[in-house]
Amino acid sequence: MDENSVGGQIKSWPDRTRSFYTDVRTEMKKVSTPSLKEVQATTAVVLITVALFGVYFWLVDLGLAWGVQRLMDYFTK
């Protein structure tokens, strides 16, 4: 029976499933838990980055709001 046929795919399912779980087990052995110091460092980087982006977008918003207000004032007079 051809492995590309429906019957072949059904027959190869247990082998493919076993292979998949073997691969998952192998990859999970490579996973490590970060240390407290690493977690604190990456958390600090994320918080600083979010704060910087927040300030940047706040300034852009202020600039756009000011520009739109000036245009509205110009065209409504």
N, CA, C and O atoms as CSV, one atom per row, in Angstrom:
chain,resi,resn,atom,element,x,y,z
A,1,MET,N,N,0.849,-1.166,0.000
A,1,MET,CA,C,0.000,0.000,0.000
A,1,MET,C,C,0.901,1.238,0.000
A,1,MET,O,O,1.876,1.301,0.748
A,2,ASP,N,N,0.578,2.196,-0.820
A,2,ASP,CA,C,1.356,3.425,-0.943
A,2,ASP,C,C,1.188,4.280,0.315
A,2,ASP,O,O,0.085,4.408,0.846
A,3,GLU,N,N,2.290,4.861,0.781
A,3,GLU,CA,C,2.228,5.656,2.008
A,3,GLU,C,C,1.459,6.955,1.820
A,3,GLU,O,O,1.003,7.544,2.800
A,4,ASN,N,N,1.305,7.415,0.573
A,4,ASN,CA,C,0.538,8.633,0.303
A,4,ASN,C,C,-0.954,8.373,0.218
A,4,ASN,O,O,-1.748,9.313,0.244
A,5,SER,N,N,-1.350,7.107,0.115
A,5,SER,CA,C,-2.773,6.793,0.075
A,5,SER,C,C,-3.366,6.930,1.475
A,5,SER,O,O,-2.642,7.000,2.469
A,6,VAL,N,N,-4.672,6.966,1.532
A,6,VAL,CA,C,-5.352,7.119,2.827
A,6,VAL,C,C,-5.020,5.944,3.743
A,6,VAL,O,O,-4.745,6.138,4.927
A,7,GLY,N,N,-5.045,4.742,3.205
A,7,GLY,CA,C,-4.720,3.568,4.015
A,7,GLY,C,C,-3.288,3.602,4.517
A,7,GLY,O,O,-3.018,3.233,5.659
A,8,GLY,N,N,-2.365,4.045,3.662
A,8,GLY,CA,C,-0.961,4.150,4.065
A,8,GLY,C,C,-0.751,5.186,5.149
A,8,GLY,O,O,0.064,5.004,6.053
A,9,GLN,N,N,-1.500,6.280,5.048
A,9,GLN,CA,C,-1.387,7.314,6.074
A,9,GLN,C,C,-1.927,6.826,7.410
A,9,GLN,O,O,-1.373,7.134,8.466
A,10,ILE,N,N,-2.999,6.070,7.356
A,10,ILE,CA,C,-3.574,5.533,8.603
A,10,ILE,C,C,-2.612,4.535,9.235
A,10,ILE,O,O,-2.430,4.534,10.453
A,11,LYS,N,N,-1.991,3.680,8.410
A,11,LYS,CA,C,-1.067,2.685,8.951
A,11,LYS,C,C,0.197,3.324,9.506
A,11,LYS,O,O,0.780,2.809,10.460
A,12,SER,N,N,0.631,4.443,8.921
A,12,SER,CA,C,1.867,5.078,9.399
A,12,SER,C,C,1.615,6.024,10.572
A,12,SER,O,O,2.566,6.552,11.147
A,13,TRP,N,N,0.355,6.247,10.936
A,13,TRP,CA,C,0.029,7.183,12.005
A,13,TRP,C,C,0.701,6.838,13.330
A,13,TRP,O,O,1.260,7.743,13.950
A,14,PRO,N,N,0.686,5.593,13.808
A,14,PRO,CA,C,1.351,5.302,15.088
A,14,PRO,C,C,2.853,5.601,15.054
A,14,PRO,O,O,3.405,6.106,16.031
A,15,ASP,N,N,3.511,5.295,13.943
A,15,ASP,CA,C,4.948,5.571,13.838
A,15,ASP,C,C,5.210,7.072,13.833
A,15,ASP,O,O,6.142,7.552,14.478
A,16,ARG,N,N,4.377,7.807,13.096
A,16,ARG,CA,C,4.556,9.266,13.049
A,16,ARG,C,C,4.288,9.893,14.414
A,16,ARG,O,O,4.978,10.827,14.821
A,17,THR,N,N,3.289,9.379,15.114
A,17,THR,CA,C,2.973,9.893,16.447
A,17,THR,C,C,4.110,9.596,17.420
A,17,THR,O,O,4.509,10.466,18.194
A,18,ARG,N,N,4.622,8.394,17.385
A,18,ARG,CA,C,5.744,8.005,18.257
A,18,ARG,C,C,6.960,8.883,17.962
A,18,ARG,O,O,7.630,9.357,18.880
A,19,SER,N,N,7.238,9.094,16.678
A,19,SER,CA,C,8.370,9.942,16.285
A,19,SER,C,C,8.179,11.373,16.785
A,19,SER,O,O,9.120,12.002,17.268
A,20,PHE,N,N,6.952,11.878,16.664
A,20,PHE,CA,C,6.663,13.232,17.129
A,20,PHE,C,C,6.926,13.358,18.629
A,20,PHE,O,O,7.595,14.297,19.061
A,21,TYR,N,N,6.413,12.432,19.417
A,21,TYR,CA,C,6.605,12.504,20.867
A,21,TYR,C,C,8.065,12.300,21.264
A,21,TYR,O,O,8.518,12.862,22.261
A,22,THR,N,N,8.797,11.512,20.504
A,22,THR,CA,C,10.230,11.359,20.757
A,22,THR,C,C,10.945,12.687,20.515
A,22,THR,O,O,11.804,13.094,21.298
A,23,ASP,N,N,10.583,13.352,19.427
A,23,ASP,CA,C,11.178,14.659,19.132
A,23,ASP,C,C,10.822,15.685,20.202
A,23,ASP,O,O,11.664,16.493,20.592
A,24,VAL,N,N,9.580,15.657,20.675
A,24,VAL,CA,C,9.161,16.588,21.727
A,24,VAL,C,C,9.970,16.344,22.992
A,24,VAL,O,O,10.451,17.291,23.615
A,25,ARG,N,N,10.122,15.096,23.372
A,25,ARG,CA,C,10.894,14.752,24.572
A,25,ARG,C,C,12.344,15.227,24.443
A,25,ARG,O,O,12.917,15.766,25.390
A,26,THR,N,N,12.931,15.020,23.252
A,26,THR,CA,C,14.319,15.450,23.014
A,26,THR,C,C,14.448,16.965,23.149
A,26,THR,O,O,15.386,17.459,23.775
A,27,GLU,N,N,13.514,17.695,22.566
A,27,GLU,CA,C,13.575,19.157,22.632
A,27,GLU,C,C,13.319,19.668,24.045
A,27,GLU,O,O,13.936,20.648,24.464
A,28,MET,N,N,12.425,19.027,24.784
A,28,MET,CA,C,12.132,19.465,26.146
A,28,MET,C,C,13.324,19.273,27.081
A,28,MET,O,O,13.443,19.979,28.082
A,29,LYS,N,N,14.193,18.339,26.768
A,29,LYS,CA,C,15.403,18.158,27.573
A,29,LYS,C,C,16.353,19.337,27.402
A,29,LYS,O,O,17.194,19.584,28.266
A,30,LYS,N,N,16.227,20.068,26.292
A,30,LYS,CA,C,17.090,21.217,26.016
A,30,LYS,C,C,16.589,22.495,26.683
A,30,LYS,O,O,17.316,23.487,26.747
A,31,VAL,N,N,15.360,22.477,27.176
A,31,VAL,CA,C,14.760,23.666,27.781
A,31,VAL,C,C,15.352,23.893,29.165
A,31,VAL,O,O,15.516,22.957,29.948
A,32,SER,N,N,15.670,25.150,29.453
A,32,SER,CA,C,16.191,25.474,30.783
A,32,SER,C,C,15.391,26.631,31.370
A,32,SER,O,O,14.860,27.471,30.643
A,33,THR,N,N,15.315,26.658,32.677
A,33,THR,CA,C,14.625,27.726,33.371
A,33,THR,C,C,15.609,28.858,33.624
A,33,THR,O,O,16.703,28.618,34.135
A,34,PRO,N,N,15.239,30.093,33.274
A,34,PRO,CA,C,16.172,31.200,33.504
A,34,PRO,C,C,16.355,31.467,34.997
A,34,PRO,O,O,15.470,31.200,35.810
A,35,SER,N,N,17.512,31.992,35.326
A,35,SER,CA,C,17.780,32.325,36.725
A,35,SER,C,C,17.025,33.591,37.114
A,35,SER,O,O,16.528,34.317,36.254
A,36,LEU,N,N,16.946,33.846,38.403
A,36,LEU,CA,C,16.266,35.044,38.898
A,36,LEU,C,C,16.939,36.296,38.335
A,36,LEU,O,O,16.259,37.255,37.969
A,37,LYS,N,N,18.258,36.291,38.266
A,37,LYS,CA,C,18.992,37.443,37.750
A,37,LYS,C,C,18.648,37.704,36.285
A,37,LYS,O,O,18.488,38.856,35.883
A,38,GLU,N,N,18.531,36.642,35.484
A,38,GLU,CA,C,18.167,36.798,34.073
A,38,GLU,C,C,16.749,37.335,33.926
A,38,GLU,O,O,16.489,38.184,33.073
A,39,VAL,N,N,15.842,36.847,34.747
A,39,VAL,CA,C,14.450,37.310,34.690
A,39,VAL,C,C,14.375,38.784,35.074
A,39,VAL,O,O,13.667,39.556,34.428
A,40,GLN,N,N,15.091,39.177,36.111
A,40,GLN,CA,C,15.086,40.582,36.538
A,40,GLN,C,C,15.677,41.475,35.457
A,40,GLN,O,O,15.161,42.566,35.212
A,41,ALA,N,N,16.750,41.033,34.808
A,41,ALA,CA,C,17.389,41.835,33.770
A,41,ALA,C,C,16.460,42.022,32.570
A,41,ALA,O,O,16.304,43.137,32.072
A,42,THR,N,N,15.849,40.945,32.110
A,42,THR,CA,C,14.962,41.070,30.950
A,42,THR,C,C,13.700,41.855,31.299
A,42,THR,O,O,13.167,42.570,30.451
A,43,THR,N,N,13.220,41.733,32.525
A,43,THR,CA,C,12.063,42.513,32.952
A,43,THR,C,C,12.397,43.997,32.959
A,43,THR,O,O,11.586,44.818,32.532
A,44,ALA,N,N,13.577,44.345,33.438
A,44,ALA,CA,C,14.001,45.750,33.447
A,44,ALA,C,C,14.093,46.289,32.023
A,44,ALA,O,O,13.671,47.414,31.756
A,45,VAL,N,N,14.638,45.497,31.116
A,45,VAL,CA,C,14.745,45.933,29.714
A,45,VAL,C,C,13.357,46.166,29.129
A,45,VAL,O,O,13.138,47.157,28.432
A,46,VAL,N,N,12.431,45.274,29.403
A,46,VAL,CA,C,11.069,45.421,28.878
A,46,VAL,C,C,10.399,46.666,29.449
A,46,VAL,O,O,9.777,47.424,28.703
A,47,LEU,N,N,10.512,46.890,30.744
A,47,LEU,CA,C,9.880,48.051,31.370
A,47,LEU,C,C,10.461,49.363,30.840
A,47,LEU,O,O,9.717,50.306,30.569
A,48,ILE,N,N,11.769,49.424,30.694
A,48,ILE,CA,C,12.410,50.636,30.163
A,48,ILE,C,C,11.980,50.869,28.724
A,48,ILE,O,O,11.681,52.000,28.341
A,49,THR,N,N,11.946,49.810,27.926
A,49,THR,CA,C,11.551,49.939,26.528
A,49,THR,C,C,10.105,50.404,26.406
A,49,THR,O,O,9.804,51.272,25.587
A,50,VAL,N,N,9.215,49.844,27.205
A,50,VAL,CA,C,7.811,50.247,27.177
A,50,VAL,C,C,7.677,51.712,27.578
A,50,VAL,O,O,6.913,52.455,26.963
A,51,ALA,N,N,8.414,52.129,28.603
A,51,ALA,CA,C,8.358,53.530,29.039
A,51,ALA,C,C,8.850,54.463,27.936
A,51,ALA,O,O,8.237,55.501,27.686
A,52,LEU,N,N,9.939,54.106,27.281
A,52,LEU,CA,C,10.471,54.951,26.201
A,52,LEU,C,C,9.489,55.042,25.031
A,52,LEU,O,O,9.267,56.124,24.487
A,53,PHE,N,N,8.908,53.920,24.649
A,53,PHE,CA,C,7.920,53.948,23.576
A,53,PHE,C,C,6.693,54.745,23.997
A,53,PHE,O,O,6.114,55.462,23.182
A,54,GLY,N,N,6.291,54.630,25.254
A,54,GLY,CA,C,5.154,55.399,25.739
A,54,GLY,C,C,5.392,56.892,25.629
A,54,GLY,O,O,4.519,57.630,25.172
A,55,VAL,N,N,6.565,57.342,26.045
A,55,VAL,CA,C,6.907,58.767,25.958
A,55,VAL,C,C,6.967,59.197,24.491
A,55,VAL,O,O,6.469,60.264,24.134
A,56,TYR,N,N,7.573,58.368,23.648
A,56,TYR,CA,C,7.684,58.702,22.224
A,56,TYR,C,C,6.297,58.871,21.595
A,56,TYR,O,O,6.038,59.865,20.917
A,57,PHE,N,N,5.408,57.898,21.823
A,57,PHE,CA,C,4.082,57.988,21.232
A,57,PHE,C,C,3.255,59.117,21.833
A,57,PHE,O,O,2.413,59.694,21.146
A,58,TRP,N,N,3.480,59.439,23.098
A,58,TRP,CA,C,2.803,60.573,23.722
A,58,TRP,C,C,3.222,61.874,23.033
A,58,TRP,O,O,2.388,62.730,22.737
A,59,LEU,N,N,4.535,62.007,22.782
A,59,LEU,CA,C,5.026,63.207,22.096
A,59,LEU,C,C,4.509,63.282,20.653
A,59,LEU,O,O,4.132,64.358,20.188
A,60,VAL,N,N,4.490,62.175,19.962
A,60,VAL,CA,C,3.949,62.159,18.600
A,60,VAL,C,C,2.477,62.538,18.622
A,60,VAL,O,O,2.024,63.312,17.778
A,61,ASP,N,N,1.730,62.003,19.574
A,61,ASP,CA,C,0.312,62.321,19.690
A,61,ASP,C,C,0.108,63.809,19.960
A,61,ASP,O,O,-0.763,64.439,19.361
A,62,LEU,N,N,0.917,64.371,20.865
A,62,LEU,CA,C,0.813,65.809,21.143
A,62,LEU,C,C,1.096,66.631,19.892
A,62,LEU,O,O,0.392,67.598,19.600
A,63,GLY,N,N,2.130,66.237,19.159
A,63,GLY,CA,C,2.479,66.953,17.934
A,63,GLY,C,C,1.382,66.879,16.883
A,63,GLY,O,O,1.049,67.882,16.252
A,64,LEU,N,N,0.826,65.695,16.697
A,64,LEU,CA,C,-0.257,65.537,15.725
A,64,LEU,C,C,-1.510,66.298,16.157
A,64,LEU,O,O,-2.176,66.922,15.332
A,65,ALA,N,N,-1.825,66.244,17.440
A,65,ALA,CA,C,-3.001,66.961,17.946
A,65,ALA,C,C,-2.814,68.464,17.753
A,65,ALA,O,O,-3.751,69.160,17.364
A,66,TRP,N,N,-1.620,68.963,18.021
A,66,TRP,CA,C,-1.333,70.383,17.834
A,66,TRP,C,C,-1.475,70.754,16.356
A,66,TRP,O,O,-2.069,71.781,16.027
A,67,GLY,N,N,-0.927,69.912,15.462
A,67,GLY,CA,C,-1.001,70.192,14.028
A,67,GLY,C,C,-2.429,70.165,13.505
A,67,GLY,O,O,-2.819,71.029,12.720
A,68,VAL,N,N,-3.197,69.196,13.928
A,68,VAL,CA,C,-4.595,69.106,13.494
A,68,VAL,C,C,-5.381,70.301,14.022
A,68,VAL,O,O,-6.218,70.861,13.313
A,69,GLN,N,N,-5.113,70.689,15.265
A,69,GLN,CA,C,-5.813,71.851,15.834
A,69,GLN,C,C,-5.487,73.120,15.053
A,69,GLN,O,O,-6.373,73.933,14.788
A,70,ARG,N,N,-4.220,73.290,14.685
A,70,ARG,CA,C,-3.833,74.466,13.897
A,70,ARG,C,C,-4.548,74.464,12.543
A,70,ARG,O,O,-5.014,75.510,12.090
A,71,LEU,N,N,-4.639,73.284,11.886
A,71,LEU,CA,C,-5.340,73.191,10.604
A,71,LEU,C,C,-6.833,73.510,10.762
A,71,LEU,O,O,-7.423,74.215,9.942
A,72,MET,N,N,-7.424,72.976,11.829
A,72,MET,CA,C,-8.845,73.244,12.072
A,72,MET,C,C,-9.083,74.744,12.303
A,72,MET,O,O,-10.033,75.319,11.773
A,73,ASP,N,N,-8.206,75.363,13.099
A,73,ASP,CA,C,-8.327,76.799,13.346
A,73,ASP,C,C,-8.173,77.589,12.054
A,73,ASP,O,O,-8.900,78.556,11.828
A,74,TYR,N,N,-7.238,77.187,11.210
A,74,TYR,CA,C,-6.967,77.901,9.954
A,74,TYR,C,C,-8.162,77.822,9.013
A,74,TYR,O,O,-8.559,78.825,8.421
A,75,PHE,N,N,-8.743,76.608,8.875
A,75,PHE,CA,C,-9.819,76.427,7.897
A,75,PHE,C,C,-11.209,76.823,8.425
A,75,PHE,O,O,-12.143,76.960,7.634
A,76,THR,N,N,-11.358,77.006,9.723
A,76,THR,CA,C,-12.673,77.397,10.250
A,76,THR,C,C,-12.801,78.899,10.417
A,76,THR,O,O,-13.873,79.377,10.786
A,77,LYS,N,N,-11.763,79.648,10.164
A,77,LYS,CA,C,-11.837,81.104,10.301
A,77,LYS,C,C,-12.247,81.732,9.003
A,77,LYS,O,O,-12.365,82.955,8.919
